[in-house]
């Protein structure tokens, strides 16, 4: 089993619902209160509830606690613990996190629901605009949730490039011939298609080159570090696409209806 040792101490929320399994913190490098804050976490967690199918607040199930002084004498001992949180919308819904401590290292070994399930809940709205690429977008999110950064970038880049391809199809051959288009660099393709692509994509065309650099030159950890921003960049592009499609549909509907009314009134 490969252990990823974190270079920082995550907040309880980060450790529970953002940090992939088998990620570890070396407790010896930090103040005891940080380990205490995880093991005896008493706050609430804001998260999507898979079973409610919507956002919820989760409360810790256990009220068990010891004081920090007592904890200090034993917190580096080998141990294991489970944290259970209950959905405040429905007490039958729960989240579980499993940790072990070995040789002063705190390791996350399990959780339910999975990070991938938690991370993909809010992207369903992109299914329509992504079409066949939707499954690749959720795969990118699932991989990143498991700490696989380079694989995630590969899928994000395919999603990004597909938007260019589709814009080119829509633009027809009048703008640029297929042959000329083929040999252009991606950033030039985006320039040529600027009237057919979401504005935010044209403005942030370098998302593509960052993803490429990630795939070819960065390591897993560096890819994960920039992942969140890049994913949000792509979501922003997709949001603009959704608005455009909705606007087009509304325009068509109203134009048709106005035509009908005019017909009726003749
Ligand atoms: Zn729930």
Boltz pocket constraint, residues with backbone or C-beta under 6 A from the ligand:
constraints:
  - pocket:
      binder: B
      contacts: [[A, 49], [A, 50], [A, 51], [A, 52], [A, 53], [A, 54], [A, 56], [A, 87], [A, 88], [A, 89], [A, 90], [A, 93]]
      max_distance: 6.0
